[in-house]
Every structure is written in structure tokens, then in C-alpha cells.
């Protein structure tokens, strides 16, 4: 009897778990999305017909659905509630991702203690630390509550067992990459394991009406580790950002099914824990009695939140043929563009052969074009060794032709500067309604903007000699 020939239907196929690209043989890297280790084998799906089954809940008109069940509950941390859109919705699953050491565990442990109450228990499951290590952190940040339960588990079945025993209203898992299911092949943190753990916890959250906070790792490129499907399955994706050497931490909304993604939460990380900052502009400013050359203030928008930040510049004689260009908190390309504009349009030629250092105060990062005018004025002030007028803020984008362009949210920026006591502002033309009592100067190009710099003594001296003659 002749052996049956293996048809194409019986041969194994391979598919990328990230983008769905299919191939007949295994590859280490997907040629479609360029992801490594995402091509997995799967069998040819059998042709089946799904018959109608029994429904769990009857369909009703949307107007008869009770929307009170999706009312958000406060986490006890106002800055986090701002980003979430009012708080945690029952049954919602939130993914919080950030770099190691940025403060994710500290923030969520503080949330776990403040959200716990007589009617709402909180279960904190740690897979990265022991229970005693978490207890030491809780003592340090004063996050001790009788209704906060702690468990150290790395097995998915054990985590689900804790849910049956504790019956929490809020589950915090730190982190989703450390928990694994014995029924799925692969090491913890792999594609299949993360997908299974996230799917099981999402089903448990929806069935119990329990809010869930998942901690996610990030790759060296800053992307959330694991399958891209994880971000699609959860309801909210938050990004925890901040320089490890600075106190400021920012929580940004990347995805939010219950609110906007324009809000940003500001936190300060210190030895006693982490606290929300309702007015974080003080971290980005240096209070001085007299103005200093090379400094200029601007107002940046983090989401819809205006923050006053300070730009500093310093120029010194270069000791090498190629002058240094060093930036901190600013984009190097934007600073280079402002140098070119000042030299060509502003007729400032003293910058080409000098070392230039530019930075922001407090670790804030300015990447939006609205900070161009402040960067240019700080560089011009440093080059002429002349301070800008006191209580002045500069807002505007600078083009390569030297024009000052309009930016979004000028009125909101001016209102924040006026609230903090600034009396003068440089803005593009047609800023709209300005705060009463604030002197707003509209500038069309860099030539008009540079006129706010007082004339240096070296420039005034020759004119005084000419008048005597």
C-alpha cells in the first residue's frame, strides 16, 4: 500500500505574533515588522461551522443599560485620577509601563494603601520581590492599611486562588512579565505567557467587576515588552517617565477608553515616597534677586497642562578647532537651528567659534517648537553677556527665515505665567485674549524679538564718545 503523500494542508505553517505575517518555514526575525523571536508554528485551521449557542445576557436597548456600574472610583491620588479621567472604573484593566527604577512599584503601593477601605479591599501581588521587601517599602512610604493584602506569587493559578479568597475590588500585579501559567510552554515574560496571563486576569476583572493595575516592563527602545496584543486588550495604557537623577516623574496617558489622553500627572519622588504635584512649575525655575545673562523662561504644554520652564545657555571661548555643542533637556537639532537663525537672521556672529552649553532646569525635557523663541533669546543673551528683563516669558516657534510663528494654547500659557507673577511676555502676532495687567509684546521675527535685550555697555560707549565729539 502506497504511503499517503503529505499535502500542503498537513504541513506546519508559521505566523508572526506581532503583525500576523505567514510563511512556510521558521525564521528568527519577521521580515514584515522586523521583530525578533515572534515567528511561531501553528497548525492549519480546520474548517468548522459555529452553531448558535445560548446567550448569557439578553440584548437590550442602549438607553436601558445602567451606566452607574461604570462610575469611576478615586484611587486616593489626585494626580493619577487626573490621567485616568476621574479614577478607576470597576472592571477596567490598566497597564502602567516605565523604565526600571523610575518609581512604578512605589506609586502603585501608595495607590494600593489609599484605595483600600472597609468596602473595598486591595490585593497587591508581587512577582519580583518578596513580601518582606514590599513591607519595608510600605513602612518607609507609610502605606500600611488593614484592608491591603499582600502576596508574593509567580504562578497564575495561585494568583486566581488569591482572588477567590480575598475578593478584592482592586488588584495590583507587579509585574505581568513575572507571572507564568504551567499549562503554557515558555519562560515567564515570553510572548505566549504574557498573552495567557493578561487574558486570564482581564477575564477575571470583567467577571468580578474588579479594577486591575498591571505593571509592564519596557525594552531598551522604550516600547512595552511583550506582544503588541497586550496594549489592545487592556483598557488604559499609562507611561511612567522621568530621569532617574531628577525628582520629577510624569504619568502620560497613551490609551484610555474612559477618558482623554491629553492629561499628564506630575509626581515628585523622594526618600519618603512619591507625592503628587499640583503646581510643579517651581521645580523648573530658579528664583534670583537679579536676572542673569543666558537665561530665559517659557511656558510648555504637557498634554493640556501648562508648565513654566527655564532655559539656560552658556558660551565660552573654545580651546579646540571644533567648538562643543552640548545640550541637556533640549533637542540638539532645535538648538543647532536656533544658532543658525541667530547667525544669519539676527546678525550674531560671535557664536560660531565658541563652545555652547544649553540646558533646562529641574530635568524637564522641552521638545515642542513653542520653546524656540526662549532658546534663541537665551543664546543671544549669553553671547552678548546681557540679561533679559526680569519677569519675562517667551513663547513662539522660530522658522528658518527668522519669523516667529503662532503655537497652540497661547492664552492658556499666558494665564499660567500671569498666575505665577510674570508681568511681561513675548508672543507671536495675534495671541488672542491676554490676561489683564500683563504686558504682552507681539513680535513678527527675530529682529523684533532681539530688541528686548538691553544694549551692552560696549555698544553704548562708542556712541557716547561720538556725541562728545
C-alpha positions in Angstrom: 0.0 0.0 0.0 1.5 3.3 -1.1 2.2 5.9 1.6 -0.1 8.9 1.7 1.6 12.0 0.2 1.8 14.9 2.7 -0.3 17.6 1.3 0.1 21.4 1.9 -2.8 21.3 4.3 -0.9 18.9 6.6 2.4 20.8 6.6 3.1 23.1 9.5 2.9 26.8 9.0 4.5 29.7 10.8 3.0 33.1 11.7 4.3 36.3 13.3 2.5 37.0 16.6 3.1 40.7 16.2 1.8 41.5 12.7 0.3 38.2 11.5 2.7 37.6 8.6 2.8 34.0 7.5 5.4 31.8 6.0 6.1 28.1 5.3 9.3 27.9 7.3 10.6 29.3 10.6 12.6 32.5 10.7 14.3 34.1 13.6 13.2 37.6 12.5 9.9 38.7 10.9 10.7 40.3 7.6 7.5 42.3 7.7 7.7 44.1 11.1 11.4 43.4 11.8 10.6 41.9 15.3 12.9 39.1 16.7 11.6 35.8 18.1 7.9 36.4 17.1 7.5 33.7 14.4 5.8 30.7 15.9 4.4 27.5 14.5 0.6 26.9 14.2 -1.4 24.2 12.6 -3.6 24.6 9.6 -7.0 25.6 11.0 -9.7 23.0 10.4 -12.8 24.2 8.6 -15.6 24.3 11.2 -19.0 25.8 11.4 -20.1 27.6 14.6 -23.6 26.9 15.6 -25.7 29.4 17.5 -25.5 28.9 21.3 -27.2 30.0 24.4 -26.7 33.7 25.2 -25.5 34.8 28.7 -27.3 38.1 28.8 -30.1 39.3 26.5 -29.6 42.3 24.3 -31.4 45.4 25.5 -31.8 48.9 24.0 -28.7 51.0 24.9 -30.8 53.6 26.7 -31.8 50.9 29.2 -28.3 50.0 30.1 -27.3 51.1 33.7 -24.3 53.4 33.3 -23.8 53.7 37.0 -21.9 50.5 37.1 -19.1 52.2 35.1 -18.7 55.1 37.5 -15.1 55.8 38.3 -13.8 55.4 41.9 -11.0 57.6 43.1 -7.6 56.0 43.7 -6.8 58.4 46.5 -4.0 60.0 44.4 -5.4 63.1 42.6 -2.7 63.3 40.0 -3.3 59.7 38.9 -7.1 60.3 38.9 -6.4 63.3 36.5 -4.8 61.0 34.0 -7.3 58.2 34.4 -10.2 60.5 33.8 -11.6 60.6 37.4 -10.4 57.3 38.8 -10.6 53.5 38.3 -13.7 52.1 36.6 -14.9 48.7 38.0 -13.7 46.0 35.6 -11.1 48.2 34.0 -7.6 46.9 33.3 -4.8 49.5 33.4 -1.2 48.8 32.2 1.5 51.0 33.7 4.8 50.8 31.9 8.1 52.5 32.6 11.9 52.1 32.9 13.5 50.2 35.8 13.9 52.3 38.9 11.5 55.1 37.8 9.1 54.5 40.7 6.3 52.3 39.4 6.2 50.0 42.4 6.4 52.9 44.9 3.5 54.7 43.2 1.2 51.6 43.0 1.9 50.6 46.6 0.9 54.1 47.6 -2.3 53.7 45.5 -3.0 50.3 47.0 -3.0 51.7 50.6 -5.0 54.8 49.8 -7.7 52.9 47.7 -8.2 50.3 50.5 -11.2 50.7 52.7 -13.9 48.7 54.6 -15.9 48.2 51.5 -13.1 47.9 49.0 -10.2 45.5 49.6 -7.0 45.8 47.7 -4.7 42.8 46.8 -1.1 43.6 45.9 0.6 40.7 44.2 4.4 40.9 43.7 6.4 38.6 41.5 9.6 40.5 41.6 10.2 40.9 45.3 9.5 39.0 48.5 6.7 40.0 50.8 9.2 41.3 53.4 10.8 43.6 50.9 7.5 45.1 50.0 6.7 45.5 53.7 9.9 47.5 54.2 8.9 49.8 51.4 5.4 50.2 52.8 6.8 51.2 56.1 9.1 53.8 54.5 6.3 55.4 52.5 3.6 54.9 55.2 1.5 52.6 53.0 0.1 50.3 55.8 -3.6 49.5 55.9 -5.6 46.7 57.4 -7.6 46.2 54.2 -4.5 46.0 52.0 -3.5 42.3 51.4 -0.1 41.3 50.1 1.0 38.1 48.3 4.2 37.1 46.6 3.3 34.7 43.8 4.6 33.9 40.3 2.0 31.2 39.4 -1.1 32.3 37.6 -3.3 29.7 39.3 -2.1 30.9 42.7 -3.0 34.5 41.8 -6.5 33.4 40.7 -6.8 31.5 44.0 -6.0 34.6 46.0 -8.8 36.4 44.1 -11.3 33.8 45.3 -10.0 34.1 48.9 -9.6 37.9 49.3 -12.4 39.1 46.8 -10.6 42.4 46.2 -12.1 45.5 44.5 -8.6 46.4 43.2 -5.8 44.0 42.1 -2.3 45.3 41.5 0.2 42.9 39.8 3.9 43.7 39.8 4.6 42.7 37.2 2.8 40.9 34.4 6.1 39.6 32.9 7.0 37.7 36.1 3.8 35.5 36.3 3.5 32.3 34.3 1.0 29.6 33.7 2.2 26.0 33.9 -0.2 25.0 31.2 1.6 27.2 28.6 5.1 26.3 27.3 7.7 29.0 27.6 9.5 31.0 30.2 7.9 33.8 32.2 7.9 37.0 30.2 7.6 35.3 26.8 5.0 36.1 24.2 2.7 33.2 24.9 3.0 33.5 28.7 2.3 37.3 28.8 -0.7 36.8 26.5 -2.1 34.0 28.7 -1.6 35.8 32.0 -3.1 39.1 30.7 -6.1 37.3 29.1 -6.9 35.4 32.3 -6.7 38.5 34.5 -8.8 40.5 32.1 -11.5 37.8 32.1 -11.4 37.8 35.9 -11.6 41.5 36.1 -14.6 41.7 33.8 -16.5 38.9 35.6 -15.9 40.2 39.1 -16.2 44.0 38.4 -12.6 44.3 39.8 -10.2 47.0 38.8 -6.8 45.8 37.8 -3.4 47.6 37.6 -0.7 45.7 35.7 2.9 46.8 35.8 4.7 46.3 32.4 8.4 46.2 31.6 9.8 48.2 28.7 12.5 47.3 26.2 15.7 49.3 25.6 13.9 51.2 22.9 11.2 52.3 25.3 8.4 50.1 23.9 6.3 47.9 26.2 7.8 44.4 26.4 5.6 41.5 25.2 3.2 41.1 22.4 1.5 44.2 20.9 -1.8 42.5 21.6 -1.3 43.3 25.3 -1.9 47.0 24.6 -5.0 46.3 22.6 -6.6 44.0 25.3 -6.2 46.4 28.3 -8.5 49.4 28.7 -5.9 52.0 29.7 -2.2 52.3 28.9 -0.1 54.7 31.0 3.6 55.6 30.5 5.6 56.4 33.6 8.5 58.7 32.6 11.3 60.6 34.4 15.0 60.9 34.7 16.4 58.7 37.4 18.7 61.5 38.6 15.8 64.0 38.9 12.9 64.2 41.2 10.2 64.9 38.6 8.1 62.0 37.3 5.4 62.2 34.7 2.5 59.8 34.0 1.1 60.1 30.5 -2.0 58.5 29.1 -1.2 56.6 25.9 -4.6 54.9 25.6 -7.7 55.5 27.7 -11.2 54.1 26.9 -12.7 56.1 29.7 -11.2 59.5 29.3 -8.8 61.7 27.3 -5.1 61.0 26.7 -4.2 64.7 26.9 -3.8 64.8 30.7 -0.4 64.5 32.4 0.1 63.7 36.1 3.2 65.2 37.8 4.9 63.5 40.8 7.9 64.1 42.9 10.0 61.1 44.0 11.8 61.5 47.3 13.1 59.4 50.2 9.7 59.2 51.9 7.9 58.0 48.8 6.2 59.7 46.0 3.8 62.7 46.1 1.7 64.4 43.5 2.5 67.9 42.4 -0.5 70.2 41.8 1.9 73.1 40.9 5.1 71.6 39.5 6.4 74.7 37.9 8.5 75.5 40.9 10.8 72.6 40.1 11.7 74.1 36.8 12.5 77.6 37.9 15.5 79.3 39.7 14.5 82.2 41.8 17.0 85.0 41.7 17.0 88.6 43.0 18.6 89.9 39.8 18.4 88.4 36.2 21.5 86.5 34.9 22.7 86.5 31.3 21.9 83.4 29.3 18.5 82.5 31.0 15.0 82.8 29.5 11.7 81.5 30.7 9.0 79.8 28.6 5.7 78.0 29.1 5.4 74.5 27.7 2.3 72.3 27.4 2.4 68.8 28.8 -0.8 67.4 27.4 -3.2 70.2 28.3 -1.2 71.3 31.4 0.9 74.5 31.1 4.3 74.4 32.9 6.7 77.3 33.2 10.3 76.1 32.5 13.6 77.8 32.4 16.2 77.6 29.5 19.8 78.3 30.3 22.7 78.9 27.9 26.4 79.5 28.4 29.0 80.4 25.8 32.8 80.3 26.4 35.9 80.6 24.2 36.7 77.3 22.5 40.1 75.7 23.0 39.7 73.2 20.2 39.2 73.6 16.4 35.6 72.2 16.5 33.6 74.0 19.2 31.4 71.9 21.5 27.6 71.9 21.3 26.2 70.3 24.5 22.5 70.1 25.4 20.6 68.7 28.3 16.8 68.5 28.2 16.7 70.2 24.8 16.8 68.7 21.3 20.2 69.1 19.8 18.7 69.7 16.3 16.5 72.5 17.6 19.4 74.3 19.3 21.5 74.0 16.2 18.7 75.5 14.2 18.4 78.4 16.6 22.1 79.0 16.3 21.9 79.2 12.6 18.9 81.6 12.7 20.7 83.9 15.1 23.8 84.0 13.0 22.1 84.5 9.7 18.9 86.4 10.6 19.9 88.0 13.9 23.5 89.0 12.7 25.1 87.5 15.8 28.4 86.1 14.6 30.1 85.5 18.0 28.5 82.1 18.4 30.3 80.2 15.6 33.7 79.8 17.2 32.6 79.4 20.9 31.6 76.4 23.0 27.9 76.5 23.6 26.1 74.7 26.5 22.3 74.8 26.8 20.1 73.0 29.4 16.8 73.1 31.2 16.3 73.4 35.0 14.8 70.5 37.0 15.2 67.7 34.4 12.3 68.8 32.3 12.5 68.0 28.6 11.4 70.6 26.1 10.7 69.2 22.7 7.8 71.3 21.4 8.6 74.1 18.9 7.0 76.7 21.3 10.3 76.8 23.2 12.2 78.0 20.1 12.0 81.7 21.0 13.2 81.1 24.6 16.1 79.1 23.3 17.1 81.7 20.8 16.9 84.6 23.4 18.9 82.6 26.0 21.6 82.0 23.4 21.6 85.7 22.3 21.7 86.8 26.0 24.6 84.5 26.7 26.5 85.7 23.6 26.2 89.4 24.5 26.5 88.8 28.3 23.4 90.8 28.8 20.5 89.6 31.0 16.9 89.7 29.7 14.4 91.8 31.5 13.1 90.4 34.8 9.7 88.6 34.9 9.7 87.9 31.1 8.5 84.8 29.4 9.0 84.0 25.7 6.6 81.8 23.7 6.8 81.1 20.0 8.1 78.9 17.2 11.0 80.3 15.1 11.3 79.4 11.4 14.4 79.3 9.3 13.5 82.6 7.8 13.6 84.2 11.2 9.8 84.6 11.5 8.1 83.9 14.8 5.1 81.6 14.3 2.0 81.0 16.3 1.7 78.0 18.6 -1.3 76.3 20.2 -2.6 77.3 23.6 -1.1 80.7 23.8 -3.9 82.0 26.1 -3.5 79.1 28.4 0.2 79.6 28.6 -0.1 83.3 29.3 -2.7 82.7 32.0 -0.3 80.3 33.8 2.6 82.8 33.5 0.4 85.6 34.9 -0.7 83.3 37.8 2.9 82.8 38.8 3.6 86.5 38.8 5.3 87.2 35.4 4.4 90.6 34.1 5.9 90.6 30.6 5.6 88.2 27.7 7.0 87.9 24.1 4.5 86.1 21.9 3.8 85.8 18.1 1.3 88.1 16.4 -2.4 87.8 17.2 -2.2 86.0 20.6 -5.9 86.5 21.3 -7.2 87.4 24.7 -4.4 88.3 27.2 -4.5 88.4 31.0 -5.3 91.9 32.4 -2.3 93.7 33.8 0.2 91.7 31.8 2.3 93.5 29.2 2.3 91.3 26.1 4.7 92.3 23.2 3.9 90.8 19.8 6.9 90.1 17.6 6.9 89.0 14.0 10.5 88.0 13.6 13.8 87.5 15.4 14.9 91.1 14.7 12.0 92.4 16.8 12.5 89.8 19.5 16.2 90.7 20.0 15.2 94.3 20.7 14.2 93.2 24.2 17.9 92.7 25.0 19.3 95.9 26.7 22.2 97.4 24.8 25.5 96.3 26.3 27.9 98.9 27.7 30.4 98.1 25.0 27.9 99.1 22.3 26.8 102.3 24.1 30.4 103.5 24.8 31.3 104.4 21.2 28.0 106.3 20.8 28.7 108.4 23.9 32.2 109.3 22.5 30.7 110.3 19.2 28.2 112.6 21.0 31.0 114.3 22.9 32.9 115.0 19.7 
